[in-house]
Amino acid sequence: MAAAAAAADGAEEPGMEAEAQELPLGCGGGGGSPAAGRSPESEERREPPQASVSNGGDEDSGRELVELKVIWNKNKYDVKFCLDSTGAELKQKIHSLTGLPPAMQKVMFKGLLPEEKTLREIKVTNGAKIMVVGSTINDVLAVNTPKEAAQQEVKAEENKKEPLCRQKQHRKVLDKGKPDDVMPSVKGVQERLPTVPLSGMYNKSGGKVRLTFKLEQDQLWIGTKERTEKLPMGSIKNVVSEPIEGHEDYHMMAFQLGPTEASYYWVYWVPTQYVDAIKDTVLGKWQYF
């Protein structure tokens, strides 16, 4: 009878072991032999964890994406980007696509793209076109050396001369006084270019002139009563400016269209808050680095 009891005890132990192995198999565990204790019912219990693992790997879950068409140098890129990312982050993405460093990019969406605002804040929508203007470092090095030399020569000459606004050629325009329809100025503030042309200014002949920045075409349009000149921004060698004495909230500004001062196109009574934005737009921020 003792032997029979022992045999009975021995028979119970494998059954208990099999029962202990069945639970981890049903919960997706790896314990026990793959062939032992497996049933269709346990396989069905393994499927939900597999589905949750697949869906859980998406890091953009909960982040709203927008589809963009980035256009640079006749190349087009279809990009999905987070709507709550900033303009600066988009520039980093463009850098990875084109090789253009962010400092050398002019990115346009309804004007220059603000780096500090999100795409949502500037109302970017699906299918929006993002225009990018800029040259690679190699291209810049090839053309920038002559331009830098010209700028240094201009600055050296400026230091030798009396203030521009006292020179006879400029006094005859400035003595006419501030135009009645000149745009308001804000001293001590830097602002982005307005969405409308800068108007109400004089040219060197004393005629009215307006400046229109066609960013999507990378052009500056200089308009007078007689005609409108459409200048590629890359053709402008330099931009110089100086506050007008007695009216320091306005500047006189020249666009250098050729190799000498004779090619300067002068514009008078430019509101001071737009001076830096004009230089950045025409020359690119990288010119100041």
Secondary structure, DSSP 8 states (H G I E B T S, - for coil): -HHHHHHHHHHHHHHHHHHHHHHHHHTT---S-TTTT--HHHHHHHHHHHHHHHHHT-TTTT--EEEEEEEETTEEEEEEEETTSBHHHHHHHHHHHH---GGG-EEESSSB--SSSBTTTTT--TTEEEEEE---HHHHHHHHHHHHHHHHHHHHHHHHS--GGGSHHHHHHHTT-S-TT-----TT------SS-EEEEEETTS-EEEEEEEGGGTEEEEE-SS-EEEEEGGG--EEEEEEETTEEEEEEEEEE-SSSGGGEEEEEEEEGGGHHHHHHHHH-GGGG-
